[in-house]
Each structure stands twice: as structure tokens, then as C-alpha cells.
Amino acid sequence: STLFNIIQTVFVSLPGTVPAFFDSAIRPLVNNMIQENLVETDDSGPIVLCPSQSNNGTTAINAYVDFRQFFQQGLPAFLKSFLDSQLLAIDSQTGLPKVNSLLIQPWTFNQSGIEGTLVFGDESSSLIDVATPIRIGGLEADIQLRLSDVQIENLDTITEPLSLLET
């Protein structure tokens, strides 16, 4: 129910000012960061690192966007380096990537009380609880379908090779 409450709060109960804030503050900030990483300036003027698609409808091989340059400098390069060093690097104590002990184990323990396991629904709150009467010929019956105590285990066993945004 905690996950449901978080989802409901984030996606349903947010005030109406969030879209306006996003449009006026977040979107321009992200657009400027992307622009700074896609355009360099030298003595001859701006150099566009990421070419745009031509308007004549032809698709030459050099018309495709090469995102490898996007991840080689600025904030994207910093974020990739951070992910590699802090989450994808091997934990010397466990021999597994650090993402297991830094993100997955605390998150799953907070949700279920068990590291590496998510539990959904219990006997008092089912994930699915549907009851309906049926009548077929002379048969009258009540059918009930209930789904509870669903567990996803071993989520904290992500192993090598693990790579994100490889260039």
C-alpha cells in the first residue's frame, strides 16, 4: 500500500501548479543544458556537434544523430561517470555491483522488511478482489477471485556484465 500511496500522491494528488512550474523553470533549464552540450564555439564560430535531420527527406548515413558525443562532456558525461563509479562499480565486500546495496536493498527493505524482496498485498488488502454471481442454466453460484501475498524475490542479485549508456 505504500507504493500505491506514493504513486497516488505523485501522479494523482499533485497541485495544478506543477505543469506551470515545469514549463517556466525546468523545461528551459533542461533545454539550455542540452544546447550547451550540443554546440561548441571556436574561432570560426559555433560548431554543432549533433547534426540536425535534413528537410529534403533523404536519409544518408551522416544524417543520423550520434549521441556518443553528447555523453562525452558536460553534465551528461558527469552523470554517466557518476553512474559508472557509484552504482555499476563492483562492491568489494559482496562482489556484486553497488546498485544492489545502495539502491535495491534499502528500497525493498523499506517496502517489505526483507532485503531484495517486494511484497504486494496481504490477507487484509488484496491486489485483486473480484466477486460476481453467475447463473448458467440451473446453476447459481458466487465466484470470487482474489490475488494477495505476491512476492518478487532476489531483486538484489544484479550481476556483471552491467553497463548503461555505453559509447
C-alpha positions as CSV (number, residue, x, y, z in Angstrom):
1,S,0.0,0.0,0.0
2,T,3.0,2.3,0.5
3,L,3.9,2.1,-3.2
4,F,0.2,2.7,-4.1
5,N,0.2,5.8,-1.8
6,I,3.4,7.2,-3.4
7,I,2.0,6.6,-6.9
8,Q,-1.3,8.2,-6.0
9,T,0.5,11.2,-4.4
10,V,2.9,11.7,-7.3
11,F,0.6,11.1,-10.2
12,V,-2.9,12.0,-8.9
13,S,-2.7,14.4,-6.0
14,L,-0.2,17.0,-7.2
15,P,-1.4,20.5,-7.3
16,G,-2.2,22.2,-10.7
17,T,0.8,24.5,-10.4
18,V,3.3,21.7,-11.3
19,P,2.8,21.9,-15.1
20,A,3.3,25.7,-15.0
21,F,6.4,25.4,-12.9
22,F,7.8,22.7,-15.2
23,D,7.1,24.9,-18.3
24,S,8.6,28.0,-16.8
25,A,11.6,26.6,-14.8
26,I,12.5,23.0,-15.6
27,R,12.0,22.9,-19.4
28,P,14.2,26.0,-20.1
29,L,16.9,24.7,-17.8
30,V,17.0,21.2,-19.5
31,N,16.9,22.8,-23.0
32,N,19.8,25.1,-22.1
33,M,21.8,22.2,-20.7
34,I,21.2,20.1,-23.9
35,Q,22.1,23.1,-26.1
36,E,25.3,23.7,-24.2
37,N,26.4,20.1,-24.7
38,L,25.5,20.1,-28.4
39,V,27.2,23.3,-29.6
40,E,30.8,24.2,-29.2
41,T,32.4,27.5,-30.2
42,D,35.8,28.1,-31.7
43,D,37.5,30.9,-33.6
44,S,35.4,30.3,-36.7
45,G,32.1,30.4,-34.7
46,P,29.6,27.7,-33.4
47,I,30.2,24.1,-34.2
48,V,27.1,21.9,-34.0
49,L,28.2,18.5,-32.5
50,C,24.9,16.9,-33.2
51,P,23.7,17.5,-36.8
52,S,20.0,18.0,-37.5
53,Q,18.0,16.0,-40.0
54,S,17.8,17.4,-43.5
55,N,14.5,18.7,-44.7
56,N,14.7,17.1,-48.2
57,G,13.6,13.7,-46.9
58,T,16.9,11.9,-47.7
59,T,18.4,9.7,-45.1
60,A,22.1,9.5,-45.6
61,I,24.3,7.7,-43.1
62,N,25.8,11.0,-41.9
63,A,22.2,12.4,-41.3
64,Y,21.8,10.3,-38.2
65,V,22.4,11.7,-34.8
66,D,25.4,10.3,-33.0
67,F,24.7,10.5,-29.2
68,R,28.1,9.3,-28.2
69,Q,29.4,12.9,-28.4
70,F,26.5,14.0,-26.1
71,F,27.8,11.8,-23.3
72,Q,31.5,12.8,-23.6
73,Q,31.3,16.2,-21.9
74,G,29.3,18.4,-19.5
75,L,26.5,17.2,-17.3
76,P,25.7,14.0,-19.3
77,A,29.4,13.0,-19.0
78,F,29.4,13.7,-15.3
79,L,26.2,11.7,-14.8
80,K,27.5,8.7,-16.8
81,S,30.7,8.8,-14.8
82,F,28.8,9.0,-11.5
83,L,26.6,6.1,-12.5
84,D,29.7,4.0,-13.5
85,S,31.7,4.8,-10.4
86,Q,28.9,4.8,-7.8
87,L,26.3,2.3,-9.0
88,L,27.8,0.0,-11.6
89,A,31.2,-0.5,-9.9
90,I,31.8,-3.7,-8.0
91,D,31.3,-3.7,-4.2
92,S,34.5,-5.2,-2.8
93,Q,32.5,-6.9,0.1
94,T,29.9,-8.6,-2.0
95,G,31.4,-9.0,-5.4
96,L,28.2,-7.6,-6.9
97,P,27.5,-4.1,-8.4
98,K,27.0,-1.4,-5.8
99,V,23.5,-0.8,-7.2
100,N,22.3,-3.8,-5.2
101,S,23.5,-2.5,-1.8
102,L,22.9,1.2,-2.4
103,L,19.5,1.3,-4.1
104,I,17.8,-2.1,-4.3
105,Q,18.3,-3.5,-0.8
106,P,17.2,-0.3,1.0
107,W,14.2,0.2,-1.3
108,T,13.0,-3.4,-1.0
109,F,13.7,-3.5,2.8
110,N,11.7,-0.3,3.3
111,Q,8.8,-1.7,1.3
112,S,8.7,-5.3,2.6
113,G,11.0,-5.6,5.5
114,I,13.1,-8.1,3.5
115,E,16.2,-7.0,1.5
116,G,15.8,-7.9,-2.1
117,T,12.1,-8.8,-1.9
118,L,9.0,-6.8,-2.8
119,V,5.7,-8.0,-1.3
120,F,2.3,-6.8,-2.7
121,G,-1.0,-7.3,-0.9
122,D,-1.7,-9.3,2.3
123,E,-4.7,-11.0,3.7
124,S,-6.3,-7.7,4.7
125,S,-5.6,-5.9,1.4
126,S,-5.6,-7.9,-1.8
127,L,-4.2,-6.7,-5.1
128,I,-7.2,-8.1,-6.9
129,D,-10.5,-8.9,-5.3
130,V,-13.4,-9.5,-7.7
131,A,-16.7,-11.2,-6.8
132,T,-19.6,-11.8,-9.1
133,P,-22.6,-14.1,-9.2
134,I,-23.1,-16.3,-12.2
135,R,-26.2,-18.1,-13.4
136,I,-25.9,-20.8,-16.0
137,G,-28.9,-22.9,-16.6
138,G,-30.0,-24.1,-13.1
139,L,-26.6,-23.3,-11.6
140,E,-26.4,-20.3,-9.4
141,A,-23.0,-19.5,-7.8
142,D,-20.9,-16.7,-6.5
143,I,-17.4,-16.7,-7.9
144,Q,-14.6,-14.7,-6.2
145,L,-11.1,-14.1,-7.5
146,R,-8.5,-12.7,-5.0
147,L,-4.8,-12.1,-5.5
148,S,-2.7,-11.4,-2.5
149,D,0.7,-12.1,-0.9
150,V,2.5,-11.6,-4.2
151,Q,6.3,-11.6,-3.8
152,I,9.1,-10.8,-6.1
153,E,12.4,-12.1,-4.7
154,N,16.1,-11.8,-5.4
155,L,15.9,-8.3,-6.8
156,D,19.3,-7.6,-5.2
157,T,21.2,-10.0,-7.3
158,I,22.1,-7.9,-10.3
159,T,25.4,-9.2,-11.6
160,E,28.1,-8.4,-14.2
161,P,28.3,-7.6,-17.0
162,L,26.3,-4.4,-16.3
163,S,26.6,-1.4,-18.5
164,L,24.5,1.7,-19.1
165,L,24.9,4.3,-21.9
166,E,28.0,2.6,-23.3
167,T,29.7,4.6,-26.1
